[in-house]
């Protein structure tokens, strides 16, 4: 009997023995190999390593859905080679995205005229959506302060301590002070009264959560709006509200249609929502919708023309698969 042995001198190598001679010798784990191997062998090695991952269908701790209908898989694979940023080359894909933005804007009661297009953008989940919304608030606040001849170097944002980590990322990445309303016993969401007390002239917005990460609870956006409107009228400020509806945006309109949390409230200027927290949608899809085009500063929109015609874009990345 002839026995073949896979050579491996240390843990820095990846080794796996199969019939093919290309996978009988170890491959460096952290360096490019000296020689190439066939695509079939590369697939076999990587696929076998991935078997050590958990089964997504059994991952009950995930925030997202791990299964979609086969027809959705087919549509995704049919579009995976499209570079979504090239709107001229893929106008139908762009049109489908615009339809989604308008559907969501109407669902959230945006004050649009009959033929007026909604203002919004598709994002890679709510994390990117919150970054974009936060940047819009920061820039609007800075522009107003500059016009008034006042300092604009110390912006802050008021949230509850229960916010998702993406809000902390926004504050740290884009140099905005995060003022958190602390939670208390038997009250695990932001207290609107305490939030409004923390608002000052440097506050770019107050962020309310519709579906807390901790317990799924909706914060009282209506009370927040009323209290903040009262403070604005006394101070002359125009501090707005953003609603992080990542987890509740596609629940409240259907289960609690009478609940006022969206653009029916005048201080709500933008809303983000995730597409992947409700079922039958893979991770990585979200949207941010603005109340009107006046709430999204024009200077944040880039107009590019090196892929064909003028293409406006407001995202944190450029090339993006569909």
N, C-alpha and C positions, 0 to 999 in steps of 0.2 A: 504494500500500500504506500502510495506517495502522498505525503502530507505537505501542504504549502503553508507557510507561516507569514503573517503580516508583520513587517518590521516597524517598530515604533519605539524610539529611544526615549521619548518623554511625552508629557501631556500637551506639548505645543503642536502636536500633529493630529490630523483627522485621519482615521484609518478604518477601512471596512473591506471585508473580503467577499468577493463574488467571483463568478466564473470568468469574467472579463479580466484580461491582464492589466487593463488600465486602472482597475481599482484594487489591485493586489498590493500596491505600495502606498505608504502613507503620504498624505498631502500636508504641507505646512498649514497651520491653523491661522497664523497672523501675518504671513507673507505670501506674495504671489508665487505660485509654483514655477519651477524652471521649465516644465514642459506642459503642453496642453493635453486635455483629455476630451473624449467625445462628449457631446451634449447629453447623451443617454447616461453616461457614467456620472456626470455632474448632477444630473437630475436625481439619480438613484441615491447618491451620497446625501444630498440636501434633504430629499424627501424622507430618508431614514432618520436623519437628525430631528426633523420636525415631528416625527412620531412621538417624541418625548414630551411635546406640548400637551396641554389638557385638551379635552374634547369641548369645543365651544358650545355645543348643545347642552352640556352639563354644567356650564358656568353660570350658576344662579347668582353670583355676586356681581355680574357685569351690569353696567348702566345701560347697555344697548342690546338690541336684538341680534341673535346669532343665526337666524334662518330667514330666508326669503323664498317666495314662490319661484319655481324653475323658470317661469317666463321672465321674471325680473333678472335672474342670472343671465339669461340669454340677451336681454336688452343691454345689460351692463357690458357683457363681453363684446357685443356688436359695436359698442361705442368706446371701448377702453383705449383704442388707438387714436382717438380724436384729442387734439390739444384745444381744450375748451376756450382758451383765451383768443383763438383765431375766429372771431365772430363772423367774418365775411365768408370764410371757408365752410363754416358750419352754422348757417343761419337758422336752420330748423331747430337745432339744439338750443340756440340762443332764444328762439321764440318759445320753446317749451319752458325754459327757465323764466322768461318774462311772465308767462302764464302763471307759473307757481307763485311768483312775487305778487302778482295782482290778486290771485285767489286768497292768499294769506292776508294781504292788506284789507280786502273786503271782509274777510272773516273777523279781523280785529277792528272793524268799524272805522277804518281810516276815512277822514272827511274828503272824499274824492268826488269830483263832478262825474257825470255820466260817462264821458269818454276820456277822462283824465287818467293818464297812466300812473301807477303806483311807483314809489321810490323805494328801492330795496336791492339787495344783492344776495346771491347764493354764497354760502361759505362752507368751509370744512368744519362743520359742527358749530356749536354755540361759542366755543372759545374764540375762534376768529371773529365771529359776529360781535362779541363783546369788545374785542380790541378795536374794531372799526367804529362801533357806536361810541366807545369812550374817546377815541380820537376826534370824532365829530364834536362831542361836547366840549372837549378841551380847546379845540380850535375856535369854536364859536365864542367861548368865554374869553379866550385871549384876544380875539378881534374886538370884542366889546370893550374890554379893559384898555386896550391900546387906543381906541377911539376916544375914550374918556380921559386919557392921559394918566391912567393909574397903573400900579405895578401888576405884572401878569406872570410872575415867576414862581408863585406858590399855590398852584391849583390843588384842590382836594376833592374827594368824592366821599359821600356818606353811604354806608351800607350796614347791614346787620352782620354780626360775627358768624352767621350761618351761611355766608355766601360761598359759592364754589371757588376753588383755588384759582380759576382763570381771572377772577377779579383782582386777586392779589398779584397775579402775574402782570395784568394791565397796569396796576399802580406802580409796580417796581420797574417794569420795562420802559414805561413812558413818563416816569418821574412825576407821579401824582400821589399826594398824601392820601392814604386810606384811613378814613375815620370810621371806626366800627362801633356800632351800638351793641353793647354787651348783652348776652342772653341772661336770663334769670330763671330761677326755679319755676317749673311748670309753665314757662313761656319761652319757646325755643325758636322764635322768629323775631324779626326786627320790630321794635316798638315804634310806631309812627310818631308819637309825641316826642320821644327822646331823639329820634332821628332829626326832626325839624329843629329841635333845640340845638343840635350840633351844626346846623347849616350856618355858614357865614358868607361874606361877600366873595370869598375865594372858592366856594363850592361850585363845581361844574355841573353836578347833577346828584340826585339821590337815586340809588338803585334799589328797586323793590323786587322781591323774588316771588314768582308765581309757581310754587312747587319746590319747597326747600329740599336741598340735598339730604338734610338730616332726617326729615320725617315726612316729606311730601306736602307739608302745610302751605296754604296760600297766605301771603302777607296781605294786610288790609290796604290795598292801593287807593281805594276811594277815600278813606280817612286821611291817608298820607297826602293825597291831592288837595283835600279841603284845608288841612292844617298848613300846608306849604303855600297855598294860594293866599291864605290869611297873612302869613308872614311876609310874603312877597309884596302884598299891598301896603303893609306897614313900613317896609324897608326900602321899597322901590327896586328891589332885586327882581330877577325873573328866573330864579332857579328852577330847572326842569326835572322831570322824572324819566328814568329808563326802567322798563320792566323786563327782567330776565325771566322769560316764560319758557325756558328750555324744556322744563318738565311738565308744565301745565298749559302751555299755549294751545295744544290740540286736545285738551280735555275740557277746560272751562267753557268754551263756546258751545259745546254740545251737552254737557251735563248741567252746567249752571249758566244758561244764556242770560239770565237777569243780573248776574254779577257784573258790576262795573269795575273793570281793571284795565281796560285797553284804551284805544284812542277816543272813546267817549269822554274820557277825562282830559281836560284841556292841557294839563301840564305834562301828560305822557307824550314824549316827543319821538321815542323809538322803542322798538320791541324786538327781542331776539327769540328764536324758537328752534329747537332741534327736530330733525325729522326721524331720528333714530332711537327715540326713547319710548315709543308707543307700540311697536310690533311690526314685524315683517319688513323692516328696513335695516340694512347694514349700517355700521358706524361710519361717520364722516360726512354727514349732510346737515346743513342748517341754513338759516336765513336771518337777516336783520332787515327790518322794515322801518322807514322813517315816516313820520306823520305827514310831512310835505317836503318839497324840494328845498324850501328855505331852511330846513333843519339839518341839511347835509351841506356843509361849506363847499363851494365849487372848487376851491383850491386843493381839496383833497382828492379830486377826481383827475386822473391822468388821461390825457388824450394821446394815443399812440397811433402811428400811421405806417409802421414798417412791416405790417402784415397785409396791407391792402389799403383800405380806406380808414377814415377816422374811427377809432374804437375807444370809447370811454371805459375806464376800469377803476375800481376802488376795491382792491384786495391786498392782502399781505404777501401774496406770492404772484408769480407770473404764469409760467406753464403749469397746466393742471389737467390731469386726466378726467374723464367724464364719470 
